[in-house]
Amino acid sequence: MQSNLSRTLKVSRVYGERALNRKEDFKTYNQSSAYASPWSLRQRVLMLAWGFVWTVFCAWTPKPFNRWRLIWLRLFGMKIYGTPFVHQAARIQIPWNLTMHDRACLGDGAFAYSLGEIEIFEDATVAQQAYLCTGTHKFNEPSRPLQTGKITVGRSAFIGARAFVMPGVTIGEGAIVGACSLITRHVDPHTTVAGNPAHLIRKLV
Ligand SMILES: CC(C)(COP(=O)(O)OP(=O)(O)OC[C@H]1O[C@@H](n2cnc3c(N)ncnc32)[C@H](O)[C@@H]1OP(=O)(O)O)[C@@H](O)C(=O)NCCC(=O)NCCS
């Protein structure tokens, strides 16, 4: 039995605004059917080339070969400021949709599913196997077209291992996301959130 008290506590621990509420922040692609690709032929060829290049030239490289990996990422359109770190076992779906700032870190097995834009600011960390998912579908249309929403990870934020971040979410500066958390809302700066669904654990300032 869930008491009124525990229900009240749960509500009071809700954090941030729901990201999917702000529909204007989402891009919907034109797709005649669920089986039609939202991408142009050129984009599909580039994605294929990117997969090949990462496997052949980067995925096997030792951890310190970061600058070498950044060369290839830059060639494929990633926007790089200063020297971010991209682990060799990280996965980047579409590099030209990814922006990383100085000392930002995409860790071991982290997945930047960048169908839409992802921006990771200075000193922010995306830990092992965390998943930044910028894509969903408009399920109320028969063709279920692709929808994307930008994910922003603020300066010095930390996303714990195996956390899942939904499309359109902004993680505020200095915020901490607990391991294995599901993040559907914007996370306020300098707060810790965790759990599935995530809830506010503490304010850090
Ligand atoms: C989120 C985190 C930073 C919180 O640390 P903390 O501020 O010291 O918090 P506490 O350990 O005191 O836990 C506070 C509460 O949150 C809960 N909690 C902590 N982490 C949680 C998580 N990841 N998921 C769900 N609940 C979590 C605790 O169970 C506790 O709940 P309770 O008060 O009901 O007992 C930490 O637990 C975490 O997940 N760190 C990331 C680990 C990681 O990703 N490592 C890999 C990279 S090195």
The ligand as a Gaussian input file, in Angstrom:
#p B3LYP/6-31G(d) Opt

LIG

0 1
 C       24.226000       9.676000      -7.818000
 C       25.438000       9.563000      -6.898000
 C       26.497000      10.578000      -7.341000
 C       24.888000       9.935000      -5.517000
 O       25.908000       9.916000      -4.579000
 P       25.625000      10.570000      -3.130000
 O       25.321000      12.026000      -3.299000
 O       26.780000      10.191000      -2.276000
 O       24.281000       9.910000      -2.657000
 P       24.036000       8.710000      -1.611000
 O       24.934000       7.557000      -1.924000
 O       24.099000       9.318000      -0.244000
 O       22.554000       8.293000      -1.940000
 C       21.462000       9.150000      -1.678000
 C       20.190000       8.406000      -2.075000
 O       20.164000       8.255000      -3.485000
 C       20.085000       6.865000      -3.843000
 N       20.935000       6.660000      -5.028000
 C       22.240000       6.949000      -5.146000
 N       22.671000       6.665000      -6.375000
 C       21.620000       6.200000      -7.042000
 C       21.455000       5.713000      -8.367000
 N       22.467000       5.713000      -9.231000
 N       20.227000       5.309000      -8.733000
 C       19.193000       5.346000      -7.868000
 N       19.282000       5.788000      -6.604000
 C       20.502000       6.203000      -6.205000
 C       20.601000       6.121000      -2.642000
 O       20.078000       4.815000      -2.599000
 C       20.081000       6.991000      -1.524000
 O       18.709000       6.746000      -1.358000
 P       18.068000       6.653000       0.129000
 O       18.318000       8.005000       0.745000
 O       16.622000       6.382000      -0.156000
 O       18.813000       5.558000       0.811000
 C       26.092000       8.165000      -6.905000
 O       25.302000       7.245000      -6.222000
 C       26.327000       7.655000      -8.340000
 O       25.442000       7.101000      -9.002000
 N       27.581000       7.865000      -8.800000
 C       27.961000       7.541000     -10.159000
 C       28.722000       6.218000     -10.218000
 C       29.245000       5.971000     -11.604000
 O       28.594000       6.254000     -12.579000
 N       30.468000       5.450000     -11.686000
 C       31.110000       5.245000     -12.978000
 C       31.942000       6.387000     -13.374000
 S       33.434000       6.511000     -12.438000

